[in-house]
Amino acid sequence: MKITDVISLLGGLGLFLYGMQMMSNGLEAAAGNRMKKILEKLTANRFLGVLVGAGITAAIQSSSATTVMVVGFVNSGMMTLSQAVWIIMGANIGTTITGQLIALDIGALAPLFAFIGVALIVFVKKEKIHHYGKIIAGLGILFIGMDMMSASMMPLRESEAFISMMTKFSNPVLGILAGAVFTAVIQSSSASVGILQALAGSGVIGLSQAVYVLFGQNIGTCITAVLASIGTSRSAKRTTIIHLLFNIIGTSIFTIICILTPFAAFVETLSPANVSAQIANMHTIFNITTTLILLPFGTYLAKIATKILPDMPEEKNDFMHLEYIHPIIPIENRGETKIGLSAIAITAIKNELLRMTEMTKENVALSFDAVSRGSTSLLSDVREREEYIDYLNKEISKYISRILVKETNPKDSQYMSALFKVCGNLERIGDHAVNICEYTTMIEEKQISFSKEVIGEIALMQETCLKALTLIEGLEKNGGSVYDVEKIEQQIDDMTESFRKNQINRMQSGKCSDEGCVLYSEMLTDFERIGDHILNVGQEIALGATE
């Protein structure tokens, strides 16, 4: 094998992987956050879940990408572990489409696909068409790379050393190990199966030598999901365990079958003149049969994963942390596993903002209580929670900034920009809550007391703020109309004006001290500003959801 053949092999592999990346990016940009809605509707039923997993994987030509996406969905709370089982099963079926397409030898049409895709990107101005162009061009580039790899391996037919090495893979243990390690290194079962088909197509090996390598490739593809689960929730880690269990069980079953029966020889008879098709057929049979065998036991796989990785209540974090946002490395750093990033990110951000809103709501409630009591006893609690709110604001904002750099879908980009502004406004509401609570220091020092009328007004302010924040929580969860928020913000403005007039009347009648008047006036300003920021939050959520 000459140096030019090695260069051609590496170039072909590069084009193959880049083609998959283009397809994944194009699908992500075209689908965006709609992926979430599709999955929510279809994954409740196990059969539909399998079909969805197969369909998405067939479209992006990567079971690793689909599985990483599912890990992210489970981690962000979009999907339950039981729903994830069906998607993973379907992903293993969908990944076989690449091998079948290679076996059909549509490589002759690859340049045409590449031309059509590039033409759509270059000559059509509509951005949405560009996304579809990427998908088509990626498919063409993928098969151009496949043809390059196959051609570069032709000289290996004459290499006795290489052929001798290949025959050793007919040993089940060595074959499975070789397939698993190679696939784990390049993190793409589609690519590794494609290389195996290229070897077979060049006449270097037959199905009898390739079958155990093929089984090992199904295990090796799990490495991407394992890497994706680093730093995620325990439920997300269980998703990768299910993926491993599926492929290990399938490999065990088929290895025993191939050792004890002439099953490989039977598969050869299905397409005797095409070794590449034999490998594709075995790959398809492996994944469809394993899915059919394990389909009735999907919920048990989830239970086994939970047994292997049980809940650990004692590990609950008492320190400041992000509950739903986790650094999913393969999703953020590898373009080919980017599919579903928008849906994962938006769901995780919304869940963190709900936590932040709940903390802000609690601080607002405690601050008004503290002023009504005239005691600083709640101040340390409020300040501590405010530090947590500040932490969430900083970390959520940093995460949104990183995601926005990678986001290609305009609508999702607009929505995440809106959530960025929501985060800042929630932090400002928290600041005003702390301001109100800190007035208790002056109340104690100056021994200020409020009349029943003022205590009643403070109670109304507290009630109105909490009602408004509850409306915000509803918008964060479900989106929808901002009308009720606008209405209550106007109510806050009207109350502020009314309470200021009441204060002036008390001042004129000598019913309040100078210190009390100044403090209450500042408090009304904070109350009004809280209303303004609540309105900002409502408007941003509504705007982001409708753009």
N, C-alpha and C positions, 0 to 999 in steps of 0.2 A: 504494500500500500504506500503510494508516493505521498510526499508532503502536500502536493496539490489536492490529493484525495482527502487528506485530513482537514485541510482548510475548507474544502467543499462540504465535508461532513459538518464541521462546526458552523459554517455559514448557513447550511440547510437547517440545522437545529435552531440557530438564532432566528431565522425567518419563521420557522414553525411556532416557536414560543411568542414571537412578536405578533404573528397573525392571531393567536389566541388572545393576546393582550388587547389588540385592536378591537376584536369582536366583543370582548368583555366591556371595554370602555364605551363602545358604541351602544351596547345594550343598556349599560348603566345610565348613560346620558339620555337615551330615548325613554327608558322606563321610569327612572327616578324613583320618587317615593310611592308611585303607584304599585311597586312591588309589594309593599306592605299590605295594601288593600286586597290584592290578589291572593296573597298567602292567608290572610285572615279569613277570607271567604271559603277557601278550598281545602285548607289543611285539617279541618274538623273531621272530615271523612278520610279514612285510611287509604282508600283506593284513589280518591282524588289527590290526596297528598303525594302518593307515589307518582301519579301522572304529572303533577306540578314539578316535582323534583326531577323527573326524567326530561320533561319539556325544557326546563330552564338549563339543565346541564347539556342537553343536545344543542341548545342555541348557543351557549358560550363555550362548548367543547372542553369543559373542565369540571370534573366532579370535585376537585380540590376547591375550586372557587365557590361552588354551590355549598359545600360543607362548611367552609370558612364563613360564608354568608349566614348559614344556619346557626353557627356558633355565636355570631354577633347578634342574631335575632333573639336567641335564647338568653344571652347575656343582658340585652337591653330590655327584656320583658315582653317583647313582641310575640313570642312564641313559647309554648310550653314544651317540656322535654318530650312528652308523648307525641305532640305534633311533629317534632323534629325527627322522630324515628322514621316516619313515612317519607319525609323529604330526602333523608339520607339513603333510604332504600331506592327511591326513584333516581337519585343522583348516580348510583352505581349502575343503573340500567342506561341512563342517558349518556354516560361517558363512553359506552360502546359504539355510539353512532360514528365517532371519528374513525374507528377501525373499519367499520362497514363501508364508509365512504372511500377510505383508502383502498379497500378490497375491490370496490367497484371501478377503480382506476379512472376517476373523473379528473385526474391531474391534468389531462389534456385541455380541460376547460378552465384550469386555474388562472392562466394569464387573462382570460376573458373576464372572470370574476374580479380580478385585481383591477383591470382597466375600468370596468363599470363602476366599481366602488370609488376609485380615485376620481373618475369623471364627475360623479355626484358631489364629491367633496370640493373639487376645483371649480367646476363650471356652474353649479347651482348655488344660489346665494342663501336660500332658506336654511337656517341652522338645523332644523329638525331633519331635513334630508341628509345633512352632513353626518348625522348619527347613523342613519341607515347605510350611508356610504361606507362608514368605518366597518360596519358589520360585514358587508359584502366584500370589501377590499381585504379585510382580515382573513376571510375564508379563502380567498384566492392566494394570498401570501402564504397562508398555512400550507396549502397543497404544493405551492412552488418549492417551499422548503422541504416538504416530504420527498418530492422528486429528486431534489439535490442530494438528500441523504441516501436515497436508494441507489442513485448512480455512483456516488462516492464509495459505496460498499461493494460494488461489483468485483473489484480486484481481490477481495478477501476470499473469494471462492478458490483462489489458487494458493492460499496460504495454509500449509499443513498445520503450522503451530496454532493458528486461530481456529481451524476446524477441530483440532484436538481439544482445545479449550472448550469449545461449544459442546462437544459430545459429553463432557463432564457434567453439564447442566441437566442431563437426563437423570442424574441422581436427584431425587425429590428435595432433599435437604439443601444441597448446594444450589439447585435451581431456584427454589423459593427464596433463599438468602440473597442470591445474586439479583433477582428481580426486585426484592424489597429494598435493598441498599441502593441500587441504581435509581429507582423511582424516587426514593427519599432524597437523593442528592439533587436531582433536577426538579423535584416537587411537581411532577406532572405525569399522571398515568397515561394520559392521551399521547404525550410525547414519547414515553418509554415504550408503550405498545406500538406506536408508529415506527420507532427505531427497530423493534423486534420484527415488525412486518417488512421493513426495508431489508433487514438481514435475510429473512426468508425469501423475499422477492428476488434477491440477488443470488439465490441458490446456496447460501452458506449453511443454513440449518433447515430442518423440517419440524413439523408439529411435535413429533415425539421428543425432540430436544428442547423445544420452546415452551411446552405446556406448563412445566413447573415454574419456569421463569415468569410466565404470564400470571400464574396464581400469586406469586410473590409480589408482582407489581401492584396487585390490588391491595396488599397490606402496606406497601411502601407509600402509596398515595395518601395514607392517613397522616403522614408526618406534617403536612401543611396545616391540617386542622389542629394537630397537637401544638404546633407553634402558635397558632392563632388563639389557643385557649390560655396561654400564659398570661397571668394577671387578671383573668376573668373570674366570674362567679363560679361557684361549685356546680350549678346547673349547666353552665356552658361547658365546663370541663367534662361533665357526664356525657354531653353530646359527642365529644371526641371518643369517649370510651365506647359508646354505642357504635360509632363508625368502625372502630377497631374490632369490636366483637363481631360485627356483621362479616367483615372480610376474613377474620381468623376462622370463624365457623365455616364460612363458605370454602376457604382454602383447605381446611381439614377434611370436609366432606368430599370435595372433588379430588384431592390427593389420594385418599383411600380408594375412591372409585377407579381412578386411572391406574393405580397399582394392582388392584384386584381384578379389573375387567379390561377388555380391549376398547374402552370408551374413546380414547384418542384416535384409534384406528377407525372407529365408526364416524367420528367427526371428519376425518380425512376423506371418507367416501362421499360426503355431501358436496365437496368441491375438489375432486382429485387433481385437477390440473392447476390449482391456484392455492399455493401455500399461504399467501397473504390472507386469502378469504378463510382458510381453515383457522388461522389464529383469530381472525375477527369473529368467526362463528363460535369458537370455544369461549372467547371473552364474553360474548352476548349470552350464550347458554349458561355460563357460570353465574352471571349477575341476575339474570331472570329467574333461574332455578333457585338460587339462594334467597332471592326476594320472596318467591312463592312459598318456600319452606318456612321462612321466618315471619312472613306476614301475619299469621295468626298469633305469633308470640311477640309482636312488637311491644306491647305494654310490659311484658316480662323482661324484655331487653332494657327498658327504662328502669324497671325495678332492680335488675341486676347491677346496672350502672350506679344506682343510688346506694346499693349495698356495698359496692366497691369503693364508692366515694360518698360516705354518709354525711348528713348535716352535722356541723360542729358548732353548737350554740355557744360553746365557751370561747370560740374564735371571734365572736362579734366585736366589731371595732368600737371602742369607746372614744377614740381620737377622731379628729376631723378627717374625713375621707369622702371620695366620690362613690356613691352607691351603685350607679348604673353606667357611668362612663368609665371604660377601661381601655388601655392601649392595645388594640388588636393589631399587632405588628404586621402580619402579612397583608391585612386589608389596607393599612395606611402606607406601606412601603412597596407593595408589589402590584403593579397595574393589573396583572391578569387575575387577581383575586379581589378586585375592587367592587364587583357586582353586589348591589344591595347596600353599599356604604351609606347612601343618603337615608334610606329607611332606618337603618341601624342607628345612625348618628342622630337623626331627628327624634326618634323615640327615646333614646338615652338622654338627650338634652331636655326634652319635655319632662321626663321623669325626675331629673335632677332639679329642674325649675319648680316642679310641684313640691319637692322637699324644701326648697328654698322659700317658696310661698308659705308653706306650713310654719316654718320657723319664724318668718316675718310676721305672720298672723298671730303667733303666740306672743311675740315680743310686743306687738301693738296692744294686745289684750292686757298683758302684765303691766305695761307702762301706764295705761289709763287707770288700772287698779291701784298702782303705786301712788299716783297723784291723789286719787280719791282717799286713800288711807293716810296720805301725808307721811309716808314712811319710806326709808331707803333700803328696807329689808330685801326688796326684789331687784335692786340695782345690779348686784354682782351677777345674778342669773341672767339678766337682760344683756349685760355687757359681754358675758361669755358667749351667749347665743349670737350676738352681733358679730363677734370674731368669726364664728362659724359661717355666718351669712357672707361676710367679706371674703372668706376663703373660697366658698362656693362660687361667688361672683368672679373671682380671679381665675379659678381653675376651669369653670364652664366657658368663660370668655376666651381663654387660651385654646381650649379644645375647638370651639367654633372657628377661631381664626385659622387653625390648622386644616380643618375640614373645608373651609371656604376656598382655600388655595387649590384643593383637588376637585372641587365640585364643578361639574360640567353642565348640569341641568339648570337652566335659568330660574325655573319656578322653585326648585329646591334651594337654590342659592338665595333667592329672595326670602324664602321662609326662614332659613337659618340666620340671615341678617336681621330679620324681625325678632327672632329669639335672642339674638345678641343684645338688642336694645331692651328687650323685656328683662333680661338679667340685670342690666345696669339700673333700670327703674326699680326693681325689687330691692336692690341694695340701698338705694336712696330712701325708700320707704323705711327700711330697717334703721337708717341713720336718724330719721325723724322720730322713730319710736324711742331710740336711745335718748335723743334730746328731751323728749317728754319725761322719760323716767328720771333723767338727771336733774330735773326741776325739783325732785324730792329732797335733794341736798340743800337747796335754798329754803325749802319749806321747813325742814327741821332746824336749820341754823337760825332763820328769822322767826320761827314759830308762827308761820302763816297758817291760818285756818280759813276754810271756804264755807260759805252759806249753803243751806240745803238747795237753793236755786242753782248755784254753781255746780254742786255735786251732781244734780240732775242733768245739767248740760253736759258735764263730763261723761256721764253714763250714756247719753244719747250719741255723743261723738264716738265713743267706743263701739256702741252697737252698730252705728252706720259704717264705720271703717271695717269691722269684721264682716258685715253683710257684703260690702264691696269686694273684699278679699276673697270671700266665698264664691262670688260671681266670677272672679278672675280664675280661681281654681277650676271652675266648670269650663271656662274657655280654654284653659291649658290642656284639659283632658280631651275635650270634644270639639274645640273650635266653635264657630257659630257667630251669632249676631252680637255686636257690641252695644246695641241699643240700651239694654238694661244698665250697663256700666256708665254710659253717658248720662243716663237719667239719674243715677245715684251720685255721680260726680257733681251734677248741677244741684242736687239736694245738699251736698256738702258745702258748696259755695253759698247757697241760700242760708244754711244753718250758721255758717261763719259770720255772714253779714248780720243775721238776727242776734247772735250771741254778742257781737261787738256793740250793737245798739243797747242790749241789756246791760253790758258792762258800763257803758257811758252813763246810763240812767243810775246805776249803783254808785258810780263815782260822784255824780251830781248830788246824790242824796247822802253822800258820806258813808256808804255802807261797806266800802272796801279800802284796805290799806294801800299805800303807794307800791310797796313790794309785791303785794298780791295782784295789783292791776298790771304791773309790768310782766309778771310771770304768766298770768292768764292770757295776756295779749300775745306773748311769744308762743304759748301753747296753741292758740287759735291759728297762728301762722303755720305751725307744724301740721295741724289738722288739715288745713286747706292744701298744703303742699302734698300731703299723703294722698288726698283726692286727685290732685293733678297727675301724680305718678301712676296711680291706679288707672286713670283714664288712658295714659300713655301705653300702659301694658295692654289694656283691652284693645286699643286701636291697632297696635303692632301685631297682636295675635290675629285679629280679624283681617288685617291687610295682608299679612304673610300667607294666610290660609286661602285667600281669594285671588292673589296675583297669578 
